[in-house]
C-alpha cells in the first residue's frame, strides 16, 4: 500500500495542479515542493523497509502481468530520484520565475516523479515496458515547454528516437515472453537455452531500451532536448529518463536470462562495441561543442555508455560499477547543468567563451561547476574516480580483447573530459570578463538555486567520503545479498 501511495501521490496531485488554479505563486510553489518532498519521504521509508510488498494491477496471461515489487536494484533507481527531485524542484522554483506556463510545467514535473517511482518497482519486463513508456509520455510536454520552433524540432527528434527504441524493445519483450520469461530474478530465470534467437532479442532490447540511455545510433535526441528549461534538461540528463534507459538495460541483462548465456557471444561483443563507440563519440563531440548545455548533453551521452559498458561485461563487478556510476553521475551532472542554468538566468549567456571571467563574480556557481567537473574527470577522492576505477577494474578482471579495449577507451574519454571541463573552468577564473556596455556585473543566483547547488555539492563530497560503504551496498545488490 505504501508503494502505491508513493507512486500515485505525485501523479494525482501533479495532475490536479492545473485544475486547482492556484493564483498566488507562493502557495503554488509550496504545494509543488511539499508534494515532491512527501513523495521522497515515502520513498525513503520504502527503501529502508526490508519487506517489499507485491501489488498486481492486472493479468493478461501468466507471462503478461502488470505488477509492482521493489527490490535492491529498484531501490537504487528510486533512491536517486528521491534524493535529487526535491532539490531540482527547489532550483526550479526560482528558475521558472522567468518562464511562461509555470503551472503546466510543474504539473508534468511532479507527474514524471510518479512515473519514475512506478518504473523503479516494475516486477517484470512487461510492467517495466508500460511504465517506461509512461515516463516518455510524461516528459514530452516538458521538452516542448517553450512551444517555439526549436522545441518542436527537439520534441520531434525526442519522440522518433524514444518511440523507435520502444518499438525495438517491444519486439524483444514479446519474443522473450514467448520464451517463458517471468518475474525479474537476479541472475536470470533458469530454463533459457543459448541460441541465436535469444541473442538477437537481447541485442534488440539493448538498443531499444538503450535509446533512453542515448546509445548509438539513437543518441542525438539528448543534445536536442537541451532547448528545454534547465530544470528539465537536468531532470532528463541526470535523473529520470536517461537513468531509466540504463535501469531497463540492467533488468534485461541481469534479471531476464542468465548473463552467463551471453558471455563471449557475438551479442555481448555488439553491446560492448556500441557502448565503447558511444563513449568515444560523446566525449569528442563534447570537446567540439561550444554551447554550454549541449556540451554537457554530449558528456551525458558518453557517461551513460560508461554504465552500459559496465553492465555489458555481464559480471557482478560490472553490474556494481555500472550502478555506482549511475548514482555518482546523477549527482555530478545535475550540478553541472544547474551551474549552466544559473549562468543563463543571471547573464543570458549560453556559450563556453561567454563564461570567461565569470568565476570570480559567480563564485558559488563556478566553484560548484569546478567540483563536479573534477569528479566527472575522475579526480580522487571524489566519487567519479571511484566508479571509473570500478569500471576499469571490472574490465581487467573480465579480460579478453573487448573488455580491455573498453578500459583503454575509458582512459581516453577521461582525458577528453578534462579538456571539455577545464576549457570552461580555467577561463572562467583566470581570464578577464567581457561585459557589454551598460551590462550589470554578473552575480550568483538567488537563495533557492544557490541552496540547491550547495546541498548537492555537500552530497557529492559525502558520496566520495563514504564511497566505500556505497560500493559495498551496491556490491551486495549485484551479488544478490540485498533485496
C-alpha positions in Angstrom: 0.0 0.0 0.0 2.8 2.4 0.8 4.4 1.8 -2.6 1.1 2.6 -4.3 0.6 5.8 -2.3 4.2 6.8 -3.1 3.6 6.4 -6.8 0.1 7.8 -7.0 0.6 10.8 -4.8 2.7 12.8 -7.3 0.6 11.5 -10.2 -2.7 12.6 -8.6 -1.5 15.9 -7.0 0.5 16.8 -10.0 -2.4 16.2 -12.4 -4.7 18.2 -10.1 -2.4 21.3 -10.1 -3.8 23.0 -13.3 -7.3 22.2 -12.1 -6.8 23.9 -8.8 -5.8 27.2 -10.5 -3.9 28.5 -7.5 -3.3 32.2 -8.2 -0.7 33.1 -5.6 2.7 31.9 -6.7 3.9 31.3 -3.1 1.1 28.9 -2.3 1.5 27.1 -5.7 5.2 26.7 -5.1 4.6 25.4 -1.6 2.1 22.9 -3.0 4.7 21.7 -5.6 7.6 21.4 -3.1 5.6 19.7 -0.3 4.2 17.2 -2.8 7.7 16.3 -4.0 9.1 16.2 -0.5 6.3 14.0 0.8 6.9 11.6 -2.1 10.6 11.5 -1.3 9.9 10.8 2.4 7.6 7.9 1.4 10.3 6.6 -1.0 12.8 6.7 1.9 10.5 4.5 4.0 10.2 2.1 1.1 13.9 1.9 0.6 14.6 1.3 4.2 11.8 -1.2 4.6 13.1 -4.8 4.2 9.6 -6.1 3.4 8.8 -5.5 -0.2 5.0 -5.7 -0.8 3.7 -7.2 -4.0 1.0 -5.3 -5.9 -0.8 -6.8 -9.0 -2.7 -4.4 -11.3 -4.0 -6.7 -14.0 -3.1 -10.0 -15.7 -3.5 -10.8 -19.4 -1.7 -14.2 -19.4 0.7 -15.8 -17.0 3.6 -14.0 -18.7 1.9 -10.7 -19.3 1.3 -9.5 -15.8 1.4 -5.8 -14.6 2.7 -5.9 -11.1 5.0 -4.0 -8.7 7.5 -5.1 -6.2 10.6 -3.1 -5.1 13.9 -4.9 -4.9 17.6 -3.9 -4.4 18.2 -2.5 -7.9 14.9 -0.7 -7.9 15.8 0.9 -4.6 18.9 2.3 -6.2 17.0 3.9 -9.0 14.3 5.1 -6.7 16.9 6.5 -4.2 18.5 8.6 -6.9 15.1 10.1 -7.8 14.1 10.6 -4.2 17.3 12.4 -3.4 17.5 14.7 -6.4 13.9 15.5 -7.2 13.2 17.8 -4.3 16.4 19.7 -4.9 15.5 20.0 -8.6 12.1 21.4 -7.6 13.8 23.9 -5.2 16.1 25.0 -8.1 13.1 25.2 -10.5 11.1 27.4 -8.1 13.5 30.3 -8.7 14.5 29.4 -12.3 10.9 29.2 -13.6 10.0 32.6 -12.3 11.4 33.9 -15.6 9.4 31.3 -17.7 5.9 31.1 -19.1 3.3 28.3 -18.5 4.6 27.6 -15.0 1.6 25.8 -13.7 1.6 23.2 -16.6 5.4 22.8 -16.2 5.2 21.9 -12.5 2.2 19.6 -13.1 4.2 17.5 -15.5 7.3 17.8 -13.4 5.6 16.2 -10.5 3.7 13.5 -12.5 7.0 12.4 -14.0 8.2 11.7 -10.5 5.3 9.3 -10.1 6.2 7.6 -13.3 9.8 7.1 -12.1 8.5 5.5 -8.8 6.3 3.1 -10.8 9.2 2.2 -13.1 11.6 1.5 -10.2 9.2 -1.1 -8.8 8.4 -2.9 -12.0 8.1 -6.6 -11.2 8.8 -7.9 -14.7 9.7 -6.9 -18.3 6.1 -6.3 -19.3 5.4 -3.9 -16.4 8.8 -2.1 -16.9 7.8 -1.5 -20.6 4.5 0.0 -19.6 5.9 2.5 -17.1 9.0 3.1 -19.3 6.6 4.4 -22.0 4.5 6.3 -19.4 7.7 8.1 -18.4 8.4 9.1 -22.0 4.9 10.4 -22.4 5.1 12.5 -19.2 8.4 14.2 -20.3 7.2 15.1 -23.8 5.3 18.3 -22.6 8.4 19.2 -20.6 10.7 19.1 -23.6 8.0 21.0 -25.6 7.6 23.6 -22.9 8.8 26.7 -24.8 6.4 25.8 -27.8 8.8 27.5 -30.3 10.3 26.1 -33.4 13.4 24.8 -31.6 11.3 22.9 -29.0 9.1 21.5 -31.8 12.1 20.1 -33.6 13.6 18.8 -30.3 10.4 17.0 -29.3 10.0 15.5 -32.8 13.5 14.0 -32.6 12.8 13.0 -28.9 9.7 11.1 -29.9 11.2 9.5 -33.0 14.2 8.2 -31.1 12.4 7.1 -28.0 9.4 5.6 -29.7 11.6 4.0 -32.3 13.7 2.5 -29.5 10.5 1.4 -27.7 9.4 -0.4 -30.8 12.6 -2.5 -30.7 12.1 -3.0 -27.0 8.6 -4.2 -27.6 9.7 -6.8 -30.1 12.3 -8.0 -27.6 9.6 -8.1 -24.9 7.2 -10.2 -26.9 9.9 -12.6 -28.1 11.2 -13.1 -24.6 7.7 -13.6 -23.2 7.1 -16.4 -25.7 10.3 -18.0 -24.5 8.9 -18.1 -21.0 10.4 -15.1 -19.2 8.7 -14.3 -15.9 9.3 -12.0 -12.9 12.7 -10.4 -12.5 15.2 -12.7 -10.8 18.8 -11.6 -10.3 20.9 -14.0 -12.3 18.1 -14.6 -14.8 15.4 -17.3 -15.0 16.6 -20.9 -15.4 15.5 -22.8 -18.5 16.8 -20.5 -21.2 18.9 -22.1 -23.9 21.6 -20.1 -25.7 20.6 -19.7 -29.4 20.8 -17.0 -32.0 17.1 -16.0 -31.4 17.8 -15.3 -27.7 21.0 -13.4 -28.6 19.2 -11.4 -31.3 16.4 -10.4 -28.8 18.9 -9.3 -26.2 20.7 -7.1 -28.7 17.4 -5.7 -29.9 16.3 -5.0 -26.3 19.7 -3.4 -25.5 19.4 -1.0 -28.4 15.7 -0.3 -27.9 15.8 0.3 -24.1 19.2 1.9 -24.5 17.6 4.6 -26.6 16.7 6.4 -23.4 20.4 6.0 -22.4 21.4 7.6 -25.7 23.4 4.7 -27.1 24.4 5.0 -30.7 22.7 5.3 -33.1 19.7 6.7 -31.1 21.6 9.4 -29.2 21.0 12.7 -30.9 17.7 13.3 -29.1 19.6 14.1 -25.9 21.6 17.2 -27.0 18.5 18.4 -29.0 16.4 18.3 -25.8 18.7 20.9 -24.2 16.4 23.6 -25.6 14.0 22.9 -22.7 14.4 24.9 -19.4 17.4 23.8 -17.4 15.3 22.0 -14.6 14.0 19.8 -17.4 17.4 19.1 -19.0 18.8 18.4 -15.6 15.9 16.0 -14.9 16.3 14.3 -18.3 20.0 14.1 -18.4 20.8 13.3 -14.8 17.9 11.7 -13.0 14.8 10.3 -14.7 14.8 9.5 -18.4 18.5 8.6 -19.1 18.8 6.5 -15.9 15.6 4.8 -16.9 17.3 3.6 -20.0 20.3 2.3 -18.0 17.9 0.7 -15.5 15.9 -1.1 -18.2 19.1 -2.5 -19.8 20.2 -3.6 -16.3 17.0 -5.5 -15.9 17.2 -7.0 -19.3 20.8 -8.3 -19.0 20.8 -9.4 -15.4 17.2 -10.3 -14.4 15.7 -12.0 -17.5 18.0 -14.7 -18.9 21.2 -15.9 -17.1 24.0 -13.4 -18.0 26.4 -16.4 -18.5 24.5 -17.4 -21.6 25.6 -14.1 -23.2 29.2 -14.0 -22.1 31.7 -14.4 -25.0 28.9 -14.3 -27.7 28.5 -12.0 -30.6 25.7 -10.4 -28.8 28.0 -9.3 -25.9 30.6 -8.1 -28.4 27.9 -5.9 -30.2 26.8 -4.4 -26.8 30.4 -3.7 -25.7 31.3 -2.2 -29.1 28.2 0.1 -29.2 29.0 1.3 -25.6 32.6 2.0 -26.4 31.8 3.8 -29.7 29.2 6.0 -27.8 31.7 6.8 -25.0 34.3 8.0 -27.5 31.8 9.8 -29.8 30.1 11.6 -27.0 33.4 12.8 -25.4 34.8 14.0 -28.8 31.6 15.9 -29.6 31.5 17.4 -26.1 35.0 18.8 -26.7 33.9 20.4 -30.0 30.5 21.8 -28.8 30.6 25.4 -27.7 27.0 25.7 -26.3 27.2 25.0 -22.5 24.2 22.9 -22.1 24.7 20.9 -25.3 28.3 20.3 -24.3 27.1 18.8 -21.0 24.5 16.8 -23.0 27.2 15.2 -25.2 29.1 14.5 -21.9 26.0 12.7 -20.7 25.8 10.6 -23.9 29.4 9.5 -23.2 28.9 8.8 -19.5 25.7 6.8 -19.9 27.6 4.4 -22.0 30.2 4.1 -19.2 27.3 2.5 -17.3 26.2 0.4 -20.3 29.8 -0.8 -20.8 29.9 -1.9 -17.2 26.6 -3.7 -17.5 27.7 -5.3 -20.8 30.5 -7.1 -19.0 27.8 -9.4 -17.6 29.6 -9.8 -14.3 28.7 -8.9 -10.7 31.7 -6.5 -10.7 30.5 -4.9 -14.0 27.0 -4.5 -12.5 28.3 -3.0 -9.3 30.5 -0.4 -11.2 27.6 0.4 -13.6 25.2 1.0 -10.7 27.9 3.1 -8.9 28.4 5.3 -12.0 24.6 5.8 -12.3 24.5 7.0 -8.7 27.5 9.3 -8.9 27.0 10.6 -12.4 23.5 11.7 -11.4 25.0 13.9 -8.7 27.8 15.2 -10.8 25.7 16.0 -13.9 22.8 17.7 -12.2 25.3 20.1 -10.5 26.9 20.9 -13.9 23.5 21.5 -15.6 22.3 23.7 -12.7 25.5 25.8 -13.0 24.9 26.2 -16.7 21.3 27.2 -16.0 22.5 29.7 -13.3 24.8 31.3 -15.9 22.0 31.6 -18.4 19.5 33.1 -15.9 21.9 35.6 -14.4 23.8 36.7 -17.5 21.7 35.5 -20.5 24.9 33.7 -21.8 24.9 30.3 -23.3 28.3 29.8 -25.0 31.5 28.5 -23.5 33.5 31.5 -24.5 30.9 33.8 -22.7 31.9 32.2 -19.4 35.3 33.9 -19.5 35.9 35.8 -16.3 32.6 34.9 -14.6 34.2 32.6 -12.0 35.3 35.4 -9.6 31.9 37.2 -10.0 29.8 34.0 -9.6 32.0 32.0 -7.1 29.3 29.6 -5.9 28.2 28.7 -9.4 31.6 28.2 -10.8 33.0 26.7 -7.6 30.3 24.1 -7.8 31.0 23.6 -11.6 34.7 23.0 -10.8 34.0 20.5 -8.0 31.5 18.5 -10.1 33.7 18.7 -13.2 36.7 17.4 -11.3 34.7 14.5 -10.1 33.5 13.8 -13.6 37.1 13.7 -14.7 37.9 11.1 -12.1 39.9 13.2 -9.6 40.4 11.2 -6.3 38.9 11.1 -3.7 35.7 12.4 -5.4 33.1 9.7 -6.3 33.7 9.9 -10.1 37.1 8.4 -9.5 35.6 5.5 -7.5 33.1 4.5 -10.2 35.5 4.9 -13.1 38.1 2.9 -11.2 35.4 0.2 -10.6 34.6 0.1 -14.3 38.3 -0.3 -15.4 38.9 -2.9 -12.7 35.9 -4.9 -13.7 37.1 -4.8 -17.3 40.6 -6.0 -16.3 39.0 -8.8 -14.2 36.9 -9.9 -17.2 39.9 -10.0 -19.5 39.8 -10.5 -23.3 40.0 -8.1 -26.2 36.7 -6.2 -25.9 36.8 -5.5 -22.1 40.5 -4.5 -22.3 39.8 -2.2 -25.3 36.9 -0.7 -23.3 39.3 0.1 -20.4 41.5 2.0 -22.9 38.5 3.9 -24.3 37.5 4.9 -20.7 41.0 6.3 -20.1 40.9 8.2 -23.4 37.5 9.6 -22.5 38.8 10.8 -19.1 41.4 12.9 -21.0 38.7 14.3 -23.3 36.6 15.0 -20.2 39.4 17.0 -18.7 39.6 19.1 -21.9 35.8 19.9 -22.1 35.6 20.6 -18.4 38.6 22.8 -17.9 38.2 24.8 -21.1 35.3 26.2 -19.1 36.8 26.4 -15.6 40.2 28.0 -16.3 39.0 30.9 -18.5 36.1 31.4 -16.0 38.6 32.1 -13.2 41.7 33.3 -14.9 40.5 35.5 -17.8 39.0 39.0 -17.7 35.3 39.2 -18.2 34.0 41.0 -21.3 30.9 43.0 -20.3 28.7 44.8 -22.8 28.1 48.5 -22.4 25.6 49.0 -19.6 25.6 45.4 -18.6 25.3 44.8 -14.9 28.0 42.9 -13.1 27.0 39.2 -13.0 26.4 37.6 -9.7 25.4 34.2 -8.2 21.7 33.3 -8.4 19.2 33.7 -5.5 18.7 31.7 -2.4 16.7 28.8 -3.9 19.1 28.0 -6.8 22.1 28.6 -4.6 20.9 26.4 -1.8 20.2 23.5 -4.2 23.8 23.9 -5.6 25.4 24.0 -2.2 23.4 21.0 -0.9 24.3 19.0 -4.0 28.0 19.8 -3.6 27.8 18.6 0.1 26.2 15.4 -1.1 28.9 14.9 -3.8 31.7 15.3 -1.2 29.8 13.0 1.2 29.5 10.4 -1.6 33.2 10.5 -2.1 33.8 10.3 1.6 31.5 7.3 2.1 32.2 5.7 -1.3 33.4 2.5 0.3 30.1 1.9 2.1 28.2 2.8 -1.0 30.2 0.4 -3.1 29.7 -2.3 -0.5 26.0 -1.8 -0.6 25.9 -1.9 -4.5 28.2 -5.0 -4.4 25.6 -6.6 -2.1 22.9 -5.9 -4.6 24.9 -7.2 -7.6 25.7 -10.3 -5.6 22.1 -10.9 -4.6 22.6 -10.1 -0.9 20.2 -7.1 -0.7 16.6 -7.5 -1.7 
